[in-house]
Every structure is written in C-alpha cells, then in structure tokens.
Amino acid sequence: MATTQPLTNQIISFGPVIPKGAKNVALAKEFLRYAVQPKVLNEYLKGGLGRWMVPIPEIAKSDPFWLKQDPHSTAYTELTLLGQTMPIYEVYNPGIAQVNAEHLFSVAMFEVMKEGMTPDQAIDKAFKRAEEIFAKYPAGLKDDHRTRTVVAPARRSFSKEASVVRPYPALGG
C-alpha cells in the first residue's frame, strides 16, 4: 500500500569542541563566535558544496544556493532542514553507538574475506557480540507520536535459501 506521508529523516549533528587543557581557550571562543555568525556559517557550508546542512532555516530560505540553484541541494535542504526529522539511533540507546564503534559488521565482512569464515559464522559472531553489548542497555520502543523507532537492530538471515529479516529477540526485537 502506497503512502503519501513524508519520510522522517535521521539527522546527525555535531558541534565544535575546545579540548580540556587547550592553550588558548579565549582565542578558540572568539573564533567560534565568528564562525557561527549566520553569514560566515553559510559561506563556509556553501564552500563544502552542501556536504553539511546549514542549521538555520532562515539562511537556507534567503540564499538561492540551498533551495533554487540545484535540484539535489533543494531536495537535501527540504529533507534535512525543513522536513520532519529525528535523531540518529544512538540517541535512543547507547548500545548501538558501541556496536558502531566496534565496527561489528565490517569486521564480520573482513572475517569472511580474509579469514575464510563463512558468512553465517561471521554474522553469528557479530550478533553474539551485539547481544553482549545490548544486554548492558535497556532495549525497547520509543514512541514520540511522530514516528516509532525500534532501537534494537533486526537480524538478517544470510542463508542461500532466502534473505529474510527477522526480529532478534535477545536484542528486544
């Protein structure tokens, strides 16, 4: 069944950091005050050809670069700045951040390619480790009335017979 509802987009953001023990905190703060000025920030982000979205809707609406010059930039701006958004899954459960930090599924691929492990063995090993990680954190369903997000990943079957996504009960699915 087709839907006309717009997709909710996962968004990640980051911010500048002044490390503890920095030698010139005052100068760093002065630079950041300069860099976050709307005009400066807009030019910096345009210089990156839109790789990062401008965080201020008024800037995007007032500069043709974001909404009028290129259909790709327009779509990106509408989806990530003006559309319905949600945070990345790491916000809901720190276990997924650790799974990503350990690169469990990339490691599984390399174990197949370089170590001669079967795909089933490699993915079972990755999910066993993921299960250990998620056991330290509560898993469940987050319902914010706009979207429903399952914070525990689904386990994929890599058998030759079928590629079936099935919930992985140990991870709350």
Backbone bond lengths (Angstrom), bond angles and torsions (degrees), N, CA, C in turn:
res aa  C-N    CA-C-N  psi(-1)  N-CA   C-N-CA  omega(-1)  CA-C   N-CA-C  phi
1 M - - - 1.449 - - 1.529 108.91 -
2 A 1.290 116.59 126.49 1.460 121.52 -179.63 1.521 109.89 -76.33
3 T 1.297 114.48 150.50 1.466 119.77 177.83 1.519 108.87 -125.64
4 T 1.297 115.18 149.43 1.461 119.66 176.63 1.516 111.35 -105.28
5 Q 1.331 116.12 5.51 1.454 120.22 179.11 1.525 109.92 -72.90
6 P 1.319 118.43 134.32 1.466 119.35 176.55 1.527 110.65 -66.95
7 L 1.307 115.44 147.88 1.453 120.73 177.95 1.519 110.64 -71.66
8 T 1.311 115.61 145.80 1.453 121.19 171.19 1.517 106.95 -85.36
9 N 1.301 117.82 131.39 1.454 122.13 -174.40 1.519 111.36 -104.14
10 Q 1.335 114.67 133.60 1.456 118.93 175.26 1.519 109.01 -75.80
11 I 1.302 116.15 132.71 1.454 121.78 -177.92 1.525 109.30 -125.79
12 I 1.304 114.94 137.81 1.459 120.40 173.50 1.524 107.28 -117.94
13 S 1.279 115.83 141.22 1.461 119.27 176.09 1.516 108.27 -134.02
14 F 1.279 114.88 160.38 1.456 120.37 177.59 1.514 107.56 -145.19
15 G 1.278 115.85 168.05 1.448 119.47 -179.83 1.506 110.59 -139.74
16 P 1.297 115.80 166.15 1.460 119.36 179.77 1.522 111.31 -69.54
17 V 1.296 115.37 155.27 1.461 121.99 -179.52 1.521 108.66 -130.68
18 I 1.297 115.51 135.75 1.463 121.26 169.25 1.520 105.31 -106.70
19 P 1.322 117.72 109.39 1.466 119.64 -174.56 1.519 112.81 -62.49
20 K 1.317 114.92 147.62 1.457 120.55 174.43 1.522 107.29 -60.07
21 G 1.307 116.57 134.43 1.456 120.72 -179.31 1.517 113.77 85.95
22 A 1.342 117.68 6.20 1.466 120.10 178.03 1.523 109.57 -58.00
23 K 1.319 116.40 144.57 1.468 120.74 -174.20 1.522 113.74 -77.58
24 N 1.344 117.50 -26.07 1.455 118.27 -176.80 1.530 109.81 -136.54
25 V 1.308 116.05 70.90 1.459 122.37 -177.49 1.533 110.75 -61.28
26 A 1.299 117.32 -41.44 1.470 120.27 -178.41 1.530 110.83 -60.97
27 L 1.321 117.75 -43.72 1.462 121.11 178.70 1.526 111.08 -67.00
28 A 1.324 116.69 -38.94 1.468 120.35 177.50 1.523 110.33 -61.16
29 K 1.310 117.17 -44.58 1.460 121.02 178.51 1.525 111.31 -64.03
30 E 1.315 116.77 -39.16 1.469 120.78 177.78 1.528 110.25 -62.47
31 F 1.337 116.46 -43.27 1.462 120.39 177.94 1.528 110.55 -61.71
32 L 1.319 117.18 -43.51 1.464 119.99 -179.13 1.524 111.56 -65.27
33 R 1.336 117.25 -38.02 1.471 119.70 175.54 1.524 110.34 -60.55
34 Y 1.320 116.65 -37.89 1.463 121.17 177.01 1.529 110.71 -68.51
35 A 1.341 116.79 -49.04 1.463 121.87 -172.64 1.523 113.72 -65.07
36 V 1.329 118.66 -28.06 1.463 120.28 -177.99 1.526 113.51 -91.08
37 Q 1.316 117.49 2.55 1.455 119.05 173.71 1.525 107.56 -62.23
38 P 1.314 118.80 134.25 1.466 120.42 -174.31 1.531 115.05 -49.62
39 K 1.333 117.88 -45.45 1.466 119.60 -178.15 1.538 111.21 -66.28
40 V 1.305 117.11 -42.55 1.470 121.41 -179.44 1.528 109.84 -67.03
41 L 1.319 116.56 -46.15 1.454 121.42 179.83 1.525 110.90 -60.57
42 N 1.304 117.08 -43.55 1.460 121.42 179.13 1.531 110.98 -60.46
43 E 1.310 118.11 -47.73 1.469 120.88 -179.45 1.527 111.36 -64.20
44 Y 1.319 116.57 -39.24 1.474 120.72 177.74 1.530 110.29 -61.49
45 L 1.325 116.53 -46.93 1.459 120.21 -177.70 1.523 111.71 -69.81
46 K 1.320 117.91 -35.89 1.463 120.30 174.93 1.521 110.63 -64.78
47 G 1.328 117.33 -35.34 1.461 121.50 177.40 1.516 112.10 -61.47
48 G 1.316 116.45 -26.64 1.461 121.70 175.48 1.515 111.98 -87.65
49 L 1.317 116.78 10.58 1.470 124.05 178.26 1.525 112.35 56.53
50 G 1.308 115.77 35.54 1.456 119.95 175.85 1.513 114.57 78.59
51 R 1.324 118.58 16.60 1.470 119.58 178.48 1.522 111.29 -62.98
52 W 1.308 116.43 -28.28 1.459 122.13 175.90 1.517 107.24 -122.55
53 M 1.307 116.15 140.53 1.462 120.15 -176.71 1.519 110.74 -83.95
54 V 1.302 115.03 138.82 1.457 121.05 174.26 1.533 107.23 -65.25
55 P 1.330 118.51 131.59 1.465 120.07 -173.48 1.526 114.96 -85.52
56 I 1.311 117.60 2.81 1.466 120.96 -174.16 1.532 108.50 -118.60
57 P 1.339 117.72 109.39 1.461 120.28 -176.88 1.529 114.05 -53.33
58 E 1.332 117.97 -37.32 1.463 120.29 -178.13 1.529 111.45 -61.38
59 I 1.327 117.27 -34.63 1.471 120.20 178.11 1.513 109.51 -65.92
60 A 1.328 116.62 -48.82 1.461 120.12 -178.58 1.526 111.43 -61.85
61 K 1.319 117.00 -37.71 1.459 120.68 -178.78 1.525 112.38 -72.41
62 S 1.329 117.06 -24.61 1.464 119.40 -176.38 1.534 113.45 -96.99
63 D 1.323 118.63 -9.51 1.464 121.56 -178.85 1.526 108.88 -115.78
64 P 1.346 117.97 119.26 1.464 121.12 -177.20 1.535 114.20 -58.39
65 F 1.319 117.83 -21.70 1.460 121.12 -179.81 1.532 111.15 -53.90
66 W 1.320 117.11 -40.54 1.460 121.12 -171.91 1.523 113.89 -82.01
67 L 1.329 118.46 -31.88 1.469 119.51 -172.68 1.526 115.71 -125.94
68 K 1.346 118.65 -4.53 1.465 117.68 -174.01 1.522 115.14 -130.83
69 Q 1.317 119.66 -26.68 1.459 120.36 -170.85 1.525 114.48 -81.98
70 D 1.296 118.03 -29.02 1.460 121.05 -173.65 1.522 108.58 -143.90
71 P 1.321 118.17 128.20 1.468 119.32 -178.14 1.537 112.94 -61.38
72 H 1.325 116.61 -27.63 1.465 119.60 179.39 1.534 110.13 -70.67
73 S 1.327 116.33 -45.19 1.467 120.02 177.57 1.521 110.86 -63.90
74 T 1.329 115.55 -38.64 1.456 119.89 178.73 1.522 110.68 -60.98
75 A 1.328 116.75 -48.98 1.470 120.53 -179.65 1.525 110.69 -61.91
76 Y 1.321 116.44 -44.15 1.459 121.46 -179.56 1.531 110.77 -61.35
77 T 1.317 116.70 -45.02 1.463 121.59 -179.92 1.523 110.85 -64.46
78 E 1.321 116.13 -44.51 1.461 119.22 -179.47 1.522 111.23 -64.29
79 L 1.321 117.62 -38.39 1.462 120.82 -179.37 1.522 113.14 -73.57
80 T 1.321 116.89 -46.01 1.461 119.81 -169.70 1.519 114.98 -94.15
81 L 1.298 117.92 -20.51 1.463 119.60 -178.07 1.522 112.14 -113.56
82 L 1.318 116.20 -41.96 1.459 119.46 -173.66 1.523 112.99 -101.24
83 G 1.332 117.20 -14.57 1.459 121.33 -178.22 1.512 112.77 -89.86
84 Q 1.329 114.48 -175.82 1.464 121.19 179.20 1.525 108.86 -76.83
85 T 1.308 116.72 128.21 1.463 120.72 -175.76 1.522 111.13 -128.16
86 M 1.310 114.02 164.57 1.459 121.80 174.73 1.520 107.11 -147.17
87 P 1.310 117.83 156.41 1.470 119.61 178.43 1.526 111.10 -72.14
88 I 1.307 116.12 163.71 1.454 120.72 176.32 1.527 109.92 -66.34
89 Y 1.323 116.29 161.99 1.461 121.04 -173.93 1.526 113.61 -59.96
90 E 1.305 118.74 -27.66 1.453 121.54 -179.79 1.526 112.20 -57.15
91 V 1.312 117.13 -25.70 1.456 121.68 179.43 1.526 110.68 -66.94
92 Y 1.318 116.27 -33.87 1.454 120.69 -176.16 1.522 113.67 -84.64
93 N 1.315 118.18 -28.58 1.458 120.64 -178.14 1.523 108.92 -153.45
94 P 1.325 118.07 117.42 1.464 120.21 -178.65 1.524 113.25 -65.38
95 G 1.321 117.88 -14.86 1.459 120.08 178.31 1.513 112.22 -60.52
96 I 1.336 117.72 -38.90 1.463 119.95 -179.08 1.522 110.48 -67.39
97 A 1.331 117.42 -31.11 1.465 119.75 176.43 1.529 110.15 -63.17
98 Q 1.324 116.80 -40.96 1.460 119.70 178.73 1.524 110.78 -69.68
99 V 1.328 117.71 -40.22 1.470 120.96 175.89 1.525 109.32 -57.17
100 N 1.327 116.98 -46.40 1.466 120.67 179.37 1.523 111.54 -66.44
101 A 1.323 117.70 -39.91 1.463 121.05 -179.19 1.530 111.47 -64.77
102 E 1.311 116.73 -33.30 1.461 120.15 178.55 1.528 112.39 -85.59
103 H 1.313 117.57 -3.83 1.471 122.93 177.21 1.524 111.31 52.09
104 L 1.330 116.83 45.77 1.462 120.93 -173.13 1.528 113.06 -55.50
105 F 1.305 117.44 -41.45 1.455 119.25 -174.12 1.527 111.85 -83.65
106 S 1.320 117.59 -28.77 1.472 119.87 171.27 1.520 109.82 -67.15
107 V 1.320 116.23 -42.16 1.468 120.65 177.22 1.524 109.64 -60.00
108 A 1.325 116.65 -41.76 1.467 120.31 178.82 1.534 110.81 -59.36
109 M 1.315 117.00 -42.64 1.475 119.65 179.09 1.526 111.03 -63.22
110 F 1.326 116.67 -43.59 1.461 119.69 179.37 1.524 111.49 -66.13
111 E 1.328 117.52 -34.45 1.453 119.47 177.89 1.519 111.14 -65.10
112 V 1.318 117.98 -32.19 1.460 121.38 175.00 1.530 109.70 -70.94
113 M 1.329 116.37 -47.24 1.464 120.40 -175.07 1.520 113.57 -71.50
114 K 1.330 117.22 -41.64 1.466 120.14 -172.22 1.523 114.33 -103.54
115 E 1.322 117.01 -30.18 1.459 120.24 -174.12 1.522 112.90 -100.66
116 G 1.336 116.66 -7.21 1.450 119.95 178.91 1.521 114.75 77.78
117 M 1.316 117.55 13.31 1.457 121.78 178.43 1.522 108.50 -70.82
118 T 1.318 117.73 146.89 1.465 119.26 175.83 1.522 108.72 -73.21
119 P 1.324 117.21 155.80 1.466 118.73 177.24 1.534 112.13 -56.76
120 D 1.333 116.95 -41.27 1.465 119.13 179.79 1.524 111.43 -62.43
121 Q 1.338 117.20 -41.96 1.463 120.21 179.37 1.531 110.59 -63.74
122 A 1.327 115.56 -44.53 1.461 120.04 -176.94 1.525 111.26 -64.94
123 I 1.325 116.75 -43.57 1.463 118.41 -177.82 1.521 110.41 -72.09
124 D 1.353 117.35 -35.06 1.468 119.73 176.00 1.525 110.56 -62.43
125 K 1.329 116.34 -40.78 1.472 120.48 178.22 1.533 110.25 -63.52
126 A 1.336 116.39 -43.78 1.466 120.35 -179.74 1.525 110.51 -63.35
127 F 1.331 117.39 -44.46 1.458 119.43 -179.53 1.521 112.04 -70.46
128 K 1.311 117.57 -30.29 1.473 119.46 175.60 1.524 109.30 -62.58
129 R 1.352 115.82 -44.14 1.466 119.40 178.21 1.527 110.53 -66.46
130 A 1.324 117.29 -40.92 1.464 120.37 178.03 1.527 110.37 -61.20
131 E 1.324 116.25 -40.01 1.457 120.17 178.37 1.533 110.61 -61.92
132 E 1.321 117.10 -41.32 1.470 120.90 177.46 1.530 110.52 -60.93
133 I 1.321 115.61 -42.97 1.468 120.22 -179.05 1.524 110.40 -66.18
134 F 1.331 117.13 -50.23 1.464 120.41 -176.91 1.515 112.62 -66.74
135 A 1.325 117.98 -22.54 1.469 120.89 177.80 1.532 110.74 -62.46
136 K 1.337 116.61 -23.78 1.468 120.60 -179.74 1.528 112.82 -81.68
137 Y 1.338 116.72 -11.05 1.461 120.66 -174.44 1.525 109.70 -129.07
138 P 1.325 118.27 147.76 1.462 119.26 176.49 1.527 109.89 -70.66
139 A 1.298 115.94 138.40 1.466 120.45 176.47 1.516 107.59 -114.02
140 G 1.303 116.31 153.73 1.447 118.26 178.77 1.498 111.76 173.06
141 L 1.287 114.66 -158.24 1.442 122.09 -175.46 1.519 109.18 -114.15
142 K 1.299 116.63 131.43 1.464 122.33 177.42 1.523 106.61 -105.32
143 D 1.305 117.10 125.17 1.450 120.59 -179.17 1.522 107.81 -123.72
144 D 1.321 115.75 108.29 1.460 118.86 -178.83 1.528 111.51 -107.87
145 H 1.330 117.01 21.53 1.458 124.62 177.39 1.528 113.38 69.27
146 R 1.312 119.14 -5.09 1.455 120.79 175.13 1.522 109.62 -110.38
147 T 1.302 115.01 -34.29 1.457 119.52 -175.37 1.511 108.67 -153.11
148 R 1.270 116.37 156.70 1.455 121.85 175.96 1.506 107.97 -116.36
149 T 1.293 116.48 129.22 1.446 121.27 -176.44 1.511 110.20 -128.00
150 V 1.309 116.74 120.96 1.452 120.19 173.56 1.515 106.62 -84.64
151 V 1.319 116.54 125.84 1.455 119.52 -174.87 1.511 113.01 -86.97
152 A 1.303 118.33 -15.46 1.457 120.53 176.75 1.523 108.20 -95.67
153 P 1.326 118.20 136.85 1.453 120.38 -176.44 1.522 112.05 -72.47
154 A 1.325 115.88 157.25 1.461 121.22 173.34 1.522 108.39 -83.93
155 R 1.307 116.80 149.46 1.456 121.41 177.21 1.516 107.75 -95.70
156 R 1.297 117.53 133.81 1.448 121.97 -178.93 1.528 108.85 -103.79
157 S 1.321 115.19 135.12 1.452 120.77 175.72 1.520 108.00 -84.23
158 F 1.312 117.42 129.52 1.450 121.28 179.92 1.522 111.51 -106.80
159 S 1.336 117.89 23.56 1.456 120.44 -179.68 1.514 109.71 -69.01
160 K 1.323 115.40 157.25 1.458 120.30 179.64 1.522 111.03 -69.30
161 E 1.345 116.17 -28.02 1.460 119.69 -176.53 1.526 112.19 -66.04
162 A 1.321 116.23 -39.83 1.465 118.94 -176.20 1.513 109.76 -161.54
163 S 1.284 114.60 153.34 1.452 119.63 172.26 1.519 106.07 -109.42
164 V 1.310 116.48 95.64 1.443 122.49 -172.93 1.516 109.93 -115.27
165 V 1.300 116.40 130.47 1.460 119.25 173.89 1.516 106.91 -88.03
166 R 1.317 115.77 124.34 1.466 119.82 178.18 1.522 107.99 -129.92
167 P 1.311 117.56 146.45 1.466 118.86 176.91 1.512 110.76 -61.21
168 Y 1.290 115.33 147.72 1.465 120.60 178.77 1.510 106.50 -106.68
169 P 1.367 117.41 98.73 1.465 120.40 -170.58 1.520 115.20 -55.51
170 A 1.320 118.00 -36.13 1.459 119.30 -177.52 1.520 112.22 -64.73
171 L 1.338 116.74 -19.58 1.460 120.00 -179.75 1.520 111.57 -101.62
172 G 1.313 116.97 11.79 1.462 120.06 176.29 1.511 113.59 91.42
173 G 1.328 118.94 6.25 1.464 122.05 -177.98 1.490 112.64 -86.50
